[in-house]
Amino acid sequence: WVRTWSYLFQHSYYAKLLIFPGYLSWDYSFDAIPVLRAAWRDVRSLSVCCAYLAVVALVSWGLANSRRLVLGLQVVIIPFVPASNLFFKVGVTIGERLLYPCTVGGVIAIAALGQNLEKRRRSWPTRLGGVLLAIYVWRCGERVWQWRSSEALYMADALSWPNSVKTRHQLGTVFHQQGRYDEALREFNASLMILDDNALTDHCIGQIYIETGRYKLALERFEKIMRGHGVGFSAFNLWMLYVDYGFTLVALGRFEEAIEPLEKGLSR
């Protein structure tokens, strides 16, 4: 039930993104949007009910008044079904790119609603549409500006999604590359506070300690990685871990212990 309700909540969040794309993220990683551990008892389940009731209401109204609205809803729903995670698992939980085809249906549905209201000589929908269009243009320009650099993008997303493990890690890597070690450590540690099982983040912290001459602290990180699951490492980058681990042991004068990790790293 926790998984099902969490997926349903993601559907309601997709609906929110389709109608009003407010706070966006380059990657909705763990734990940007927490799962609904309390299932239907979580207050966020109300958004699930609202989203599905709204779809049912629009379909019912469309069948009675506007077939164009029904067409628009079909173009929204049918492309979304493969990404819903209900019938089979996909590689992402929330991905803004998955809404690209759905936006076409959204435009058709909005046009159908506007056309029907225009026939009834209502003026407020036109004003509302103008306001929404202005907001969309402003948000588009703001988001494009945030994509001007990695630092700007990750900084903006870290402010909007402070519990995103991957965003905090990536912002840390940017600061690390710039030599801003204290800021990098802050972001890496923030990422580990959310999920303390990411060896790649611990390795990045270890590298900073090596670069700043704090070898004992670096060794603690490498020993932690060796006791864990090695999340973030695989055949293509595992050599870096062993080489840095061996280098740290050499820097501490533990030469005999350094031989094995160095040999492993250099043989890969």
C-alpha positions, 0 to 999 in steps of 0.5 A: 500500500505504501508503494501504491499510494506513493505512486498515486501521489506522484500522479497528483504531482504530475498533474500539478506540474502540468497545470502549474510548474512551480518548483522544478528539479533537474532530478527528483532523487531520494528523498525529494518527494518522500514516500507516503509511509502512512498510506491513505492516512498521510494528508498528501493523499487528499491531493490524490483524491482531488487529482483523480476526482478532477479527471473524472469530473472533466471526462464526465463534463466533456462527454456531455458538452465537449468532445474536444475536451475528451480528446485533450484528456486522452492525449494527456492520459494515454502517453502518461500510462507507461510512466505511471509505475502502476502496470510496470516499473520504469526507471524514474519516479518523477521526470518532467520530460515524461510530461512533454507529450502530455502538454499537447493534450493539456493545451487541447483541453484548456482550449476546449474549456476556454472555447466553451466558456467563451460561448457563455460570454464569460470574461474572467477565463480570458483574464485568468488565461492571460495571467497564467500565460504571463506566469508561464513565460516568467517561470520559463525564463527563470528556469532557462536562466538557472540552467546557465551553469551547473552551480546555478542549477544545483543551487536553485534546486537545492533551495527548492529541494533540500532533501534531494540526495543527488542534488546536494551531492552534485552541488558539493562536487561543483564546490569541490571543483572550485576549491570551496572545500568548506561549502563542498563538505557542507553539501556532502554531509547534508546529502549523507544526512538524508541517506547515509549509504552513499559510498561515492559521497563519502569518497568525495569527502575523503578526497577533500581531506586528502587534498587538505592534508587531513589524512586521518579523517580521510582514512575514517571515510575509506574505512566506512566505505569498506564496511558498507555496500559501496553504493556509487561504485562499480567496475569502471570507477572502483580503481579510484577508491582503492588508489585513494585509500592506498595513498592515504595509508602511505601518507600515514606511514602504513606502507604494508597495509597500502600495498593491497589496495594500491595493487587492486586499484592499479590492476583495474 
